[in-house]
Amino acid sequence: MDIKVWNDMIKDINSNVELEGCLKTSMERITELLDVEKASLMLLDKENQELSIKVARGLADDIIENTKTRVGEGVSGWVAKNRKPLLVKDIRSDKRFEKREGGYHNNSLLSVPLLVAGDELLGVINVNNKTTRGVFGKKDLDALNDVAAHVSSAIDRAMKYEEARRSSQIKLDFVSTVSHELRSPLASVKEAMNLLLDKIPGKINAEQERFLEIAMNNVERTLRLINELLDISKLEAGKLDMKRNFQDICIVAKHSYETLKIDADAKGVKLNLKMPDVNVNMWFDADQITRVLVNLISNAIKFTEENGMVNIILEDLGGFVQVRVIDNGAGIAEEDLDKVFDKFYSVTKVKRAGVKGTGLGLPIAKEIVELHRGRIWVDSQLGRGSRFSFTLPKDIRTV
């Protein structure tokens, strides 16, 4: 076979992320490769040790739906049990398989196992009867076995992808349910506290007011945590809608700067913004990138002492934009640097500064940047400040 044809075939087989598309493409390429009358791809039910047809060519629908083969029985079962490819030039004279399989006429057939990680069985590929005269030979068996190795890898990836997607959906459903159940009573508690703080039911003394404010802060923090848990679950499950438009990222940077300058001024921290004088137009979700910027800038302000400085620098690097948020605050210990984007991880500088957070702001920022095909990272030394940087491609469609 021509090497380009072979490479194109393997590329097609590996191009599908989802299992259904992977199986369909594999079957199409196998039948083209060997020019056969019938073919089937069976997957193993590990619990029942049974093979069933998932995709086929040249077989009646009732055969596809009803054919079940136990490991060790018939041609497919023999291949599954022994983990070895099989060439049968004349099945009618092979005493191992006197009972014909599948309810259709077989002359010559090939059957190969789908194996991953050495000896783990995923299923079996069967091809039956050449469309031209003659029988299958060793060359045909070797070709099918070589293709099967690539099909096995593609199926394994697709199965793991689907399992991860199911797991993410289960987690998202759980978090959504719990979030709803928690938000409703907390909203009622918050409303009642607001009434008390506004002295609607009657007067309260200074100590009572202080306790109510502490409780209110904790309720609001819990609500933020619930919302961020739901958001990161959506991000990880790929369920958060990204509304990318062609727009000027400088506008987003300026808006984030102006929003947080009030907080910086109140704390006595000097907040600076440096960016190009011209528009930097690119494809991105303005709301989500604003969220990233606000998180990074607000963190920098929180962990910078009075009279400190936070610099926001946006640079156009041609095909990419780079944003850096630099502070001269508490800094991050070396042992924490590779964990700052982990969910719920409390880094040293947070402990030292005595500032409580949800532990989800940076993980959410990381997910958003990566959904834009970008990259985010941190450079820092304890006591010498931090530099959080991220890059975004200007045209995500070309990445």
Secondary structure, 3 states (H helix, E strand, C coil): CCHHHHHHHHHHHCCCCCHHHHHHHHHHHHHHHHCEEEEEEEEEECCCCEEEEEEEECCCHHHHHHCEEECCCHHHHHHHHHCCCEEECCHHHCHHHCCCCCCCCCCCEEEEEEEECCCEEEEEEEEEEECCCCCCCHHHHHHHHHHHHHHHHHHHHHHHHHHHHHHHHHHHHHHHHHHHHHHHHHHHHHHHHHHHHCCCCCCCCHHHHHHHHHHHHHHHHHHHHHHHHHHHHHHHCCCCCCCCEEEEHHHHHHHHHHHHHHHHHHHCCEEEEECCCCCCEEEECHHHHHHHHHHHHHHHHHCCCCCCEEEEEEEECCCEEEEEEEECCCCCCHHHHHHCCCCCCCCHHHHHHCCCCCCCHHHHHHHHHHHCCCEEEEEECCCCCEEEEEEEECCHHHC
